[in-house]
Amino acid sequence: MPASHKESGYALTEVLVASVIAAAVVATAMSGMTIALRGARGAADMQQVLLDGANISARLRAGDPAANVSADYPDWRISISAVDRPVDPRTGAVLTRARIEHTAPLVALELVFIEDGYLLTDEQP
């Protein structure tokens, strides 16, 4: 009885099909990673913009003049307006509205804060 020849290994077409499928899976995974990295970068940029906005508002509330703050944050537009004028006769305090806007990404924050006055006493006019 002659020995039967068993086929072993893979045909060239099977190897090519498997390679195409593997390449498609890798390309899809890389595309997804690129989109995820772009989203993470956008989130990091937005976080920095919001942190800058919080710093600007803290500096304005602390009494730092808007011109000084604007010089340190050139990508921001700061506008100050009066809310409660005239001055409170008892304390000298006033309410001020600040609108701060970042150009790109567009973020606008509006805050109202008290600017300290002085407490009137009997000795003061």
Secondary structure in CASP SS format (residue, H / E / C, confidence):
PFRMAT SS
TARGET T0000
AUTHOR 0000-0000-0000
METHOD secondary structure of the structure
MODEL  1
M C 1.00
P C 1.00
A C 1.00
S C 1.00
H C 1.00
K C 1.00
E C 1.00
S C 1.00
G C 1.00
Y C 1.00
A C 1.00
L H 1.00
T H 1.00
E H 1.00
V H 1.00
L H 1.00
V H 1.00
A H 1.00
S H 1.00
V H 1.00
I H 1.00
A H 1.00
A H 1.00
A H 1.00
V H 1.00
V H 1.00
A H 1.00
T H 1.00
A H 1.00
M H 1.00
S H 1.00
G H 1.00
M H 1.00
T H 1.00
I H 1.00
A H 1.00
L H 1.00
R H 1.00
G H 1.00
A H 1.00
R H 1.00
G H 1.00
A H 1.00
A H 1.00
D H 1.00
M H 1.00
Q H 1.00
Q H 1.00
V H 1.00
L H 1.00
L H 1.00
D H 1.00
G H 1.00
A H 1.00
N H 1.00
I H 1.00
S H 1.00
A H 1.00
R H 1.00
L H 1.00
R H 1.00
A C 1.00
G C 1.00
D C 1.00
P C 1.00
A H 1.00
A H 1.00
N H 1.00
V H 1.00
S H 1.00
A H 1.00
D H 1.00
Y C 1.00
P C 1.00
D C 1.00
W E 1.00
R E 1.00
I E 1.00
S E 1.00
I E 1.00
S E 1.00
A E 1.00
V E 1.00
D E 1.00
R C 1.00
P C 1.00
V C 1.00
D C 1.00
P C 1.00
R C 1.00
T C 1.00
G C 1.00
A C 1.00
V E 1.00
L E 1.00
T E 1.00
R E 1.00
A E 1.00
R E 1.00
I E 1.00
E E 1.00
H E 1.00
T C 1.00
A C 1.00
P C 1.00
L C 1.00
V E 1.00
A E 1.00
L E 1.00
E E 1.00
L E 1.00
V E 1.00
F E 1.00
I E 1.00
E E 1.00
D C 1.00
G C 1.00
Y C 1.00
L C 1.00
L C 1.00
T C 1.00
D C 1.00
E C 1.00
Q C 1.00
P C 1.00
END
